[in-house]
């Protein structure tokens, strides 16, 4: 595919301070090379000029050579597919054009817009004050105002909250300097101050993803596992509607045997919520993959799956998700034949949906079951 080169003037902060929620970045220009795509407009959206451009825009600064770069771009592409008419996503890298092009070639099916910060001016303007924590994401509204800043892993949740009208800009502005201070403690390695600052953030913003991660991280480093669990449960009590917190608790039970007695109760609490099919399948998948020889995990996965009926009008990708976890459950319960039937159907669903990464994994799973079936026939 022939590369299209666009040099555009982009609005960025004119001072050395970070771009934070509430800012409408200034008027300095930055030279961006957009790769095989048209530029994303910055600043205020003009409906007459920027036709077909959604008012919500996400800007993600990332290194293409980082170990997690493939996972990051896959997450962004998944987010784009789910909200392609509601949010425009662009990835910006300070890497060289050659590195960026090589990365783009590895992800030919990805339609997230991508640009190279040729003079490395836009990146430090946005990232200053974020301790250069990559990948970092920013959400911009129709007026060109930054309404959210956070680690890229938390972008899907921020987009969902904004689209539901639940993203609190005033709260984002209030916690921004606190998050910066927390990051400073993280950088200095002071676990006591990190733990304290994260808890202060969670008092006023229980949904703050970065603060919960840092609080758990600090507590574990201070050998306060009980504190990590109690804090997670306290946050969950305040925000039982956020799937992410259940996954944080699940991760603790996975990595620490001391937390394992809480697993069944956690699963039951998760199952009482009307989470989406993708969230429920991800939780089931984690239970089936990360808790070997743990009966509570398998039975819990079975209960969640039973409470996740497949809608008659479910999209092909959602059907594939349910079939995939059901296939794994059949396998663990000893029915390879049923497992093979389900994953074969899942392959067709993912192929129809154009979900390439899921299709590849499902095909591997199908081949595995077929190989086992062939082996069992030989030894009979």
C-alpha positions as CSV (number, residue, x, y, z in Angstrom):
1,X,0.0,0.0,0.0
2,X,1.4,3.3,-1.0
3,X,2.2,5.6,1.9
4,X,0.3,8.8,2.0
5,X,2.1,11.7,3.7
6,X,0.3,14.5,5.5
7,X,2.0,17.3,7.3
8,X,-0.5,19.0,9.5
9,X,-0.6,21.8,12.0
10,X,-1.9,20.4,15.3
11,X,-2.8,22.3,18.4
12,X,-0.7,21.5,21.4
13,X,0.0,23.0,24.8
14,X,2.1,26.1,24.5
15,X,3.6,25.8,28.0
16,X,5.9,23.2,29.5
17,X,3.2,21.9,31.8
18,X,1.3,18.8,31.0
19,X,-1.9,18.6,29.0
20,X,-4.4,17.7,31.7
21,X,-8.2,17.4,31.8
22,X,-9.9,20.7,31.3
23,X,-7.2,22.1,29.0
24,X,-7.9,23.2,25.5
25,X,-4.4,22.7,24.0
26,X,-2.8,25.8,22.5
27,X,-1.8,26.9,19.0
28,X,1.8,25.7,18.5
29,X,2.2,23.5,15.4
30,X,3.7,20.0,15.3
31,X,4.7,18.1,12.1
32,X,3.0,14.8,12.0
33,X,3.4,12.1,9.3
34,X,0.2,10.3,9.0
35,X,0.7,6.7,7.8
36,X,-1.8,5.4,5.1
37,X,-4.6,7.5,6.5
38,X,-6.0,11.0,6.6
39,X,-5.1,13.3,9.6
40,X,-7.2,13.4,12.7
41,X,-8.4,17.0,13.3
42,X,-7.4,18.5,16.6
43,X,-9.2,21.3,18.3
44,X,-12.8,22.2,17.9
45,X,-14.9,20.1,15.5
46,X,-16.6,22.1,12.8
47,X,-19.5,20.0,11.4
48,X,-19.2,21.7,8.0
49,X,-15.5,21.0,7.7
50,X,-15.0,17.8,9.6
51,X,-17.9,15.8,8.2
52,X,-18.1,12.2,9.4
53,X,-15.7,12.9,12.3
54,X,-17.2,11.9,15.6
55,X,-17.0,14.5,18.4
56,X,-15.1,12.2,20.7
57,X,-11.4,11.6,19.9
58,X,-8.8,9.5,21.5
59,X,-5.1,10.3,21.2
60,X,-2.7,7.6,22.3
61,X,1.1,8.1,22.6
62,X,3.0,4.9,22.3
63,X,6.4,3.4,21.3
64,X,6.1,0.9,18.4
65,X,9.1,-1.0,19.6
66,X,7.9,-1.5,23.2
67,X,7.2,-5.1,24.3
68,X,3.5,-4.4,24.7
69,X,3.0,-2.4,21.5
70,X,1.2,-5.3,19.7
71,X,-1.1,-5.8,22.6
72,X,-1.8,-2.0,22.7
73,X,-2.7,-1.6,19.1
74,X,-4.9,-4.7,19.2
75,X,-6.8,-3.2,22.1
76,X,-7.2,0.1,20.3
77,X,-8.4,-1.7,17.2
78,X,-11.0,-3.7,19.2
79,X,-12.1,-0.4,20.8
80,X,-12.4,1.2,17.3
81,X,-14.5,-1.7,16.0
82,X,-16.9,-1.5,18.9
83,X,-17.3,2.3,18.6
84,X,-16.3,3.2,15.1
85,X,-19.1,5.8,14.7
86,X,-18.7,7.3,18.2
87,X,-15.0,7.8,18.7
88,X,-12.0,8.4,16.4
89,X,-8.7,6.9,17.6
90,X,-5.2,7.9,16.7
91,X,-1.9,6.5,17.8
92,X,1.0,8.9,17.9
93,X,4.6,7.6,18.2
94,X,7.9,9.5,18.7
95,X,9.7,6.6,17.0
96,X,11.3,7.0,13.6
97,X,9.2,6.8,10.4
98,X,10.9,3.5,9.5
99,X,10.1,1.9,12.8
100,X,6.5,3.1,12.6
101,X,6.1,1.8,9.0
102,X,7.5,-1.6,10.1
103,X,5.0,-1.6,12.9
104,X,2.2,-0.7,10.5
105,X,3.2,-3.5,8.2
106,X,2.8,-6.0,11.0
107,X,-0.7,-4.8,11.6
108,X,-2.1,-4.4,8.1
109,X,-5.7,-5.1,9.2
110,X,-5.6,-2.4,11.9
111,X,-7.6,0.7,11.0
112,X,-6.7,2.9,13.9
113,X,-5.1,6.0,12.5
114,X,-1.4,6.4,13.2
115,X,1.1,9.2,12.9
116,X,4.8,9.9,13.5
117,X,5.8,12.8,15.7
118,X,8.6,13.9,13.3
119,X,10.1,16.6,15.5
120,X,9.2,15.0,18.8
121,X,7.4,18.1,19.9
122,X,3.8,16.9,20.3
123,X,4.8,13.9,22.5
124,X,6.6,15.8,25.3
125,X,4.0,18.5,25.3
126,X,1.3,16.0,26.1
127,X,3.3,13.6,28.1
128,X,5.2,16.1,30.3
129,X,4.0,15.6,33.9
130,X,3.0,12.0,33.1
131,X,6.5,10.8,33.9
132,X,6.7,9.8,30.2
133,X,4.5,6.8,31.1
134,X,3.8,5.0,27.8
135,X,1.4,4.2,26.4
136,X,-0.6,7.2,27.6
137,X,-4.1,8.2,26.3
138,X,-6.1,11.4,26.1
139,X,-9.8,11.9,25.3
140,X,-10.8,15.1,23.5
141,X,-14.4,16.4,23.2
142,X,-16.0,18.2,20.3
143,X,-14.7,21.6,21.6
144,X,-11.2,20.4,21.7
145,X,-11.1,20.1,25.5
146,X,-9.2,17.3,27.1
147,X,-11.8,15.5,29.2
148,X,-9.6,12.5,30.4
149,X,-6.0,11.5,30.7
150,X,-4.8,8.1,31.7
151,X,-2.9,4.9,30.9
152,X,-4.0,3.5,27.6
153,X,-5.2,0.3,29.2
154,X,-7.9,2.3,30.9
155,X,-9.1,4.0,27.7
156,X,-11.9,1.6,26.9
157,X,-13.5,2.2,30.3
158,X,-13.1,6.0,29.9
159,X,-14.7,5.9,26.5
160,X,-17.6,3.8,27.8
161,X,-18.2,6.2,30.7
162,X,-18.1,9.3,28.4
163,X,-20.5,7.8,25.9
164,X,-22.8,7.0,28.8
165,X,-22.6,10.6,30.1
166,X,-20.9,9.4,33.3
167,X,-17.3,10.8,32.9
168,X,-16.9,13.6,35.5
169,X,-14.6,16.3,34.1
170,X,-14.6,18.2,37.4
171,X,-13.4,15.0,39.2
172,X,-10.7,14.4,36.5
173,X,-9.4,18.0,37.0
174,X,-9.3,17.5,40.7
175,X,-7.4,14.2,40.7
176,X,-4.9,15.1,37.9
177,X,-2.3,16.7,40.2
178,X,-2.8,13.9,42.7
179,X,-2.1,11.3,40.1
180,X,1.0,13.2,39.0
181,X,2.2,13.1,42.6
182,X,1.5,9.4,42.9
183,X,3.5,8.8,39.7
184,X,6.4,10.7,41.2
185,X,6.3,8.4,44.3
186,X,6.2,5.4,42.0
187,X,9.3,6.7,40.1
188,X,11.2,7.3,43.3
189,X,10.3,3.9,44.6
190,X,8.8,5.2,47.9
191,X,6.2,2.5,48.5
192,X,4.9,4.1,51.7
193,X,4.2,7.4,50.0
194,X,2.9,5.6,46.9
195,X,0.4,3.6,49.0
196,X,-0.7,6.7,50.9
197,X,-1.2,8.9,47.8
198,X,-3.1,6.2,46.0
199,X,-5.5,5.8,48.9
200,X,-6.1,9.5,49.0
201,X,-7.1,9.4,45.4
202,X,-9.4,6.5,45.9
203,X,-11.2,8.4,48.7
204,X,-12.5,10.9,46.3
205,X,-12.5,8.8,43.1
206,X,-13.1,5.1,43.9
207,X,-13.2,4.4,40.2
208,X,-9.6,5.7,39.5
209,X,-8.0,2.8,37.8
210,X,-4.4,3.9,38.1
211,X,-4.8,4.6,41.9
212,X,-6.2,1.1,42.6
213,X,-3.3,-0.5,40.6
214,X,-0.7,1.5,42.4
215,X,-2.3,0.9,45.8
216,X,-2.4,-2.9,45.3
217,X,1.2,-2.8,43.9
218,X,2.5,-0.8,46.9
219,X,0.6,-3.0,49.4
220,X,2.1,-6.1,48.0
221,X,5.6,-4.6,48.1
222,X,5.0,-3.7,51.7
223,X,3.8,-7.3,52.4
224,X,0.4,-6.0,53.3
225,X,-1.7,-8.5,51.3
226,X,-4.6,-8.2,53.7
227,X,-4.6,-4.5,53.2
228,X,-4.5,-5.0,49.4
229,X,-7.5,-7.3,49.5
230,X,-9.5,-5.1,51.9
231,X,-8.9,-2.0,49.9
232,X,-10.0,-3.7,46.7
233,X,-13.1,-4.9,48.4
234,X,-13.8,-1.4,49.7
235,X,-13.5,0.0,46.2
236,X,-15.7,-2.8,44.9
237,X,-18.4,-2.0,47.5
238,X,-18.5,1.6,46.2
239,X,-18.4,0.7,42.5
240,X,-19.9,-2.7,42.0
241,X,-20.7,-1.7,38.4
242,X,-17.1,-1.7,37.2
243,X,-15.9,-5.0,35.8
244,X,-12.2,-3.9,36.1
245,X,-12.3,-4.1,39.9
246,X,-13.5,-7.7,39.9
247,X,-10.6,-8.5,37.6
248,X,-8.2,-6.8,40.0
249,X,-9.6,-9.0,42.8
250,X,-9.4,-12.1,40.6
251,X,-5.8,-11.3,39.9
252,X,-5.0,-11.2,43.6
253,X,-6.7,-14.6,44.2
254,X,-4.7,-16.0,41.2
255,X,-1.3,-14.8,42.5
256,X,-1.8,-15.3,46.2
257,X,-3.0,-18.5,47.8
258,X,-4.0,-16.6,50.9
259,X,-6.8,-14.9,48.9
260,X,-8.0,-18.2,47.3
261,X,-10.7,-18.8,49.9
262,X,-12.4,-15.6,48.7
263,X,-12.7,-16.9,45.1
264,X,-16.2,-18.4,45.2
265,X,-17.7,-15.3,46.9
266,X,-16.0,-13.1,44.3
267,X,-17.4,-15.1,41.5
268,X,-20.9,-15.0,42.9
269,X,-20.7,-11.2,43.4
270,X,-19.5,-10.8,39.8
271,X,-22.3,-13.0,38.4
272,X,-25.0,-10.9,40.0
273,X,-24.1,-8.0,37.7
274,X,-25.6,-7.5,34.2
275,X,-22.2,-7.2,32.5
276,X,-21.8,-7.4,28.8
277,X,-21.1,-10.7,27.0
278,X,-17.5,-9.8,26.3
279,X,-16.9,-8.9,30.0
280,X,-18.5,-12.1,31.2
281,X,-16.6,-14.3,28.7
282,X,-13.3,-12.6,29.6
283,X,-14.0,-13.4,33.3
284,X,-14.9,-17.0,32.5
285,X,-11.8,-17.3,30.3
286,X,-9.6,-16.1,33.2
287,X,-11.1,-18.6,35.6
288,X,-10.6,-21.5,33.2
289,X,-7.0,-20.6,32.2
290,X,-5.4,-19.4,35.5
291,X,-6.7,-21.6,38.2
292,X,-5.4,-25.2,37.6
293,X,-7.0,-27.9,39.9
294,X,-9.3,-25.3,41.5
295,X,-12.8,-26.7,41.6
296,X,-14.3,-23.3,42.6
297,X,-13.0,-21.7,39.4
298,X,-14.5,-24.4,37.1
299,X,-17.8,-24.5,38.9
300,X,-17.9,-20.7,39.0
301,X,-17.2,-20.4,35.3
302,X,-20.1,-22.9,34.7
303,X,-22.4,-20.7,36.8
304,X,-21.5,-17.5,34.9
305,X,-21.9,-19.2,31.6
306,X,-25.3,-20.5,32.5
307,X,-26.3,-17.0,33.4
308,X,-25.0,-15.7,30.0
309,X,-27.5,-16.9,27.4
310,X,-26.7,-16.2,23.8
311,X,-29.1,-13.5,22.5
312,X,-30.9,-14.4,19.3
313,X,-29.5,-11.3,17.6
314,X,-26.0,-11.6,19.0
315,X,-23.2,-10.4,16.7
316,X,-21.0,-13.1,15.2
317,X,-18.0,-12.1,17.4
318,X,-20.1,-12.3,20.6
319,X,-21.3,-15.7,19.5
320,X,-17.7,-16.8,19.0
321,X,-16.8,-15.6,22.5
322,X,-19.5,-17.6,24.2
323,X,-18.7,-20.7,22.1
324,X,-15.0,-20.4,22.9
325,X,-15.4,-20.3,26.6
326,X,-18.1,-23.0,26.5
327,X,-15.6,-25.2,24.5
328,X,-12.9,-24.7,27.2
329,X,-15.4,-25.6,29.9
330,X,-16.5,-28.8,28.0
331,X,-12.9,-29.8,27.7
332,X,-12.2,-29.3,31.4
333,X,-15.3,-31.3,32.3
334,X,-14.1,-34.2,30.1
335,X,-16.1,-33.8,26.9
336,X,-13.6,-33.3,24.1
337,X,-16.2,-34.0,21.4
338,X,-18.5,-31.2,22.7
339,X,-15.4,-28.9,23.0
340,X,-14.5,-29.6,19.4
341,X,-18.0,-28.9,18.1
342,X,-18.2,-25.6,19.9
343,X,-14.8,-24.3,18.9
344,X,-15.4,-25.3,15.2
345,X,-18.6,-23.2,15.3
346,X,-16.6,-20.4,17.0
347,X,-14.1,-20.4,14.1
348,X,-16.9,-19.8,11.7
349,X,-18.2,-16.9,13.8
350,X,-14.9,-15.2,14.1
351,X,-14.2,-15.6,10.4
352,X,-17.6,-14.0,9.6
353,X,-16.9,-11.2,12.0
354,X,-13.4,-10.5,10.6
355,X,-12.0,-10.9,14.2
356,X,-8.5,-12.0,13.0
357,X,-6.7,-12.5,16.4
358,X,-9.6,-14.4,17.9
359,X,-9.9,-16.5,14.7
360,X,-6.2,-17.5,15.0
361,X,-6.5,-18.6,18.6
362,X,-9.8,-20.5,17.9
363,X,-8.2,-22.3,15.0
364,X,-5.3,-23.4,17.2
365,X,-7.7,-24.6,19.9
366,X,-9.7,-26.5,17.2
367,X,-6.5,-28.2,15.9
368,X,-5.6,-29.1,19.5
369,X,-8.9,-30.8,20.1
370,X,-8.8,-32.7,16.8
371,X,-5.2,-33.9,17.6
372,X,-6.4,-35.2,20.9
373,X,-9.4,-36.9,19.3
374,X,-7.1,-38.6,16.7
375,X,-4.7,-39.8,19.5
376,X,-7.6,-41.2,21.5
377,X,-8.8,-43.2,18.5
378,X,-5.3,-44.6,18.0
379,X,-4.9,-45.8,21.6
380,X,-8.3,-47.5,21.7
